Amino acid sequence: MEVKTLPLSSSQRGKLINAGYTSLASLSSVSSSDLARKLNISDSEALEILKVASHSSRLYEEGGSHAVINGAQNAWDMLHEESSLTRITTSCADLDNILGGGISCKEVTEIGGVPGIGKTQLGIQLAVNVQIPLHCGGLGGKAIYIDTEGSFMVERALQVAEASIEDMLEYSRFLRKDLQTCQLEMQSKDILRNIYYFRVCSYTEQIALVHYLEKFVSEHKEVKIVIIDSITFHFRQDFDDSALRTRVLNGMALKLMNIAKSFSLAVVLLNQVTTKHTEGSFQLGLALGESWSHSCTNRLILYWNGNERYAYIDKSPSLRSATAPYTVTKGGIRNSTSNSKRVKMM
């Protein structure tokens, strides 16, 4: 049960969420004095909040036991559901191949790498490709793009959209369909209109937006992908309390996982890299530490091998570890033409 559903004032709920208390479980072990200090409220107000949370938790447990039993799913159904998951193409056949066909819906996929490797380019590509019509092998959906760094380029999105339309026309020629009809159905301006863009400038805005997503998606059911570029930025800049940061991020990750499953959409989290000291040497690793690595379903690492770009599946419950080359062109993400040896660098 989430804090936002508690019978508290909007101010109290906002303070709790901003402090990282997004669920009843996160309040179960905190004392009233600690809560008062972290929320900058009186002890009596903190005690009252904890009483409300405790009461709501008891009601939830008493009323929710049957729901858990009735909601059980057998393993065979789970296997069938996993095999029938819809996917969003990356426009790179080699990359799609190691991903089992593309970025999977109902899952959270983290994509990390050094600056300039093409994370934002891939994010824009996915925001465009999710709109490929059903008759061209796509989902015919819409995208939400959450920009925390100011790196989204609408001119670049237009280039990728125009290239995608050319690809769809070529696909239609291959299937001998009516070219004029396909062209009228999908134009570059329509693709841009189907990308809902949010610019967030602080971690509090980011937290608030993630909690607003469920309402927004429920009102815009065509949305099939949510991209956050990047999940890391504000939490590396503004947070000194690592324990609080972990609590807030875990709550945010849980929320995103629930949205992905509830609305059958893909959540893609772009992440930065950081330098960490391990066994006497410095190595590059994805930001936010080891605890964050458990907050996504799949993890894809982008890296350089000489002058070539490569993607490596670092973590997935259903995909084997594999590497694929890709390139960034004027038209977006495409297959690499290089035959250089594929090696894992990170």
Sequence and secondary structure as in RCSB ss.txt:
>XXXX:A:sequence
MEVKTLPLSSSQRGKLINAGYTSLASLSSVSSSDLARKLNISDSEALEILKVASHSSRLYEEGGSHAVINGAQNA
WDMLHEESSLTRITTSCADLDNILGGGISCKEVTEIGGVPGIGKTQLGIQLAVNVQIPLHCGGLGGKAIYIDTEG
SFMVERALQVAEASIEDMLEYSRFLRKDLQTCQLEMQSKDILRNIYYFRVCSYTEQIALVHYLEKFVSEHKEVKI
VIIDSITFHFRQDFDDSALRTRVLNGMALKLMNIAKSFSLAVVLLNQVTTKHTEGSFQLGLALGESWSHSCTNRL
ILYWNGNERYAYIDKSPSLRSATAPYTVTKGGIRNSTSNSKRVKMM
>XXXX:A:secstr
 BGGGSSS HHHHHHHHHTT  BSGGGTT  HHHHHHHHT  HHHHHHHHHHHHHHHHHHHHHHHHHHHHT   H
HHHHHHHHT  EE  S HHHHHHTTSSEETTSEEEEEE TTSSHHHHHHHHHHHTT  GGGTS   EEEEEESSS
   HHHHHHHHHHHHHHHHHHHHHHT  HHHHHHH  HHHHHHTEEEEE  SHHHHHHHHHHHHHHHHH TTEEE
EEEETSSHHHHHS   HHHHHHHHHHHHHHHHHHHHHTT EEEEEE EEEEEETTEEEEEETTHHHHGGGSSEEE
EEEEETTEEEEEEEE SSS   EEEEEEETTEEE            
